[in-house]
């Protein structure tokens, strides 16, 4: 599939999706959101893709925010639909994808950019990264899940401060807050993400899918995460990966998971 605003490359079990609007600091517009959905959907359906990495082109920005020009004249109804559609097409979609998604945050991740990074399963950042949710400085609030995912990651008080001040934090502060898992140089950012991806790929992709569902269940209203875990745990016993994993352990050899 060909894209206008993103690049998608698959190699050695990793699909790297690069948001490619450097003249707009990779800002998210409607077309880019749809292309990201399509590329992620395609990668998730590809049995050869075990991990997805999302990053931004250039050395200045992961995603510097949403494309404000697209919604500056919206009213109440259009504004609500914009948030609902965006969350469904991309942000919730990323969070619930069965293939692990790593955000490689290079440079600015602001507004919708930070919301995209937070929707990924975890984040690594370059040491020049800056992160924030500046929406209240425009008279609006984060609308792509920012008010929900940021407190889950950094705690209510820190989230309140970040949202209310519309300020930015640097990569080291993001690491201290638990917003990112690792910080490295810009040159080493993608190699680090790929190194982590290679560790993930050694394990059962079927079990990882169940783990993603179970961990996410803890953050969903009205869902008992423990029951989800029990169900997913039980389902593992009917998989070829479980048979291979336990056999390899007992036979003291490296497992070769079929992903079934």
Buried (B, 14 or more C-beta within 10 A) or exposed (E): EEBEBBEBEBEEBBBBBBBBBEEBBBBBBBBBBBBBBBBBEBBBEBEEBBBBBBBBBBEBBBBBBBBEEBBEEEEEEEEEEBBEEBBEBBBBBBBEBEBBBBBBBBBBBBBBBBBBBBBBBBBBBBBBBBBBBBBEEEEBEBBBBBBBBBBBBBEEEBBBEBBEEBBBBBBEBBBBBEBBBBBBEBEBBBEBBBEBBBEBBEBBBBBBBBBBBBBBBEEEEEEEBEEBBEBBEEBBEEBEBBEBBEEBEEEEEEBEBEBE
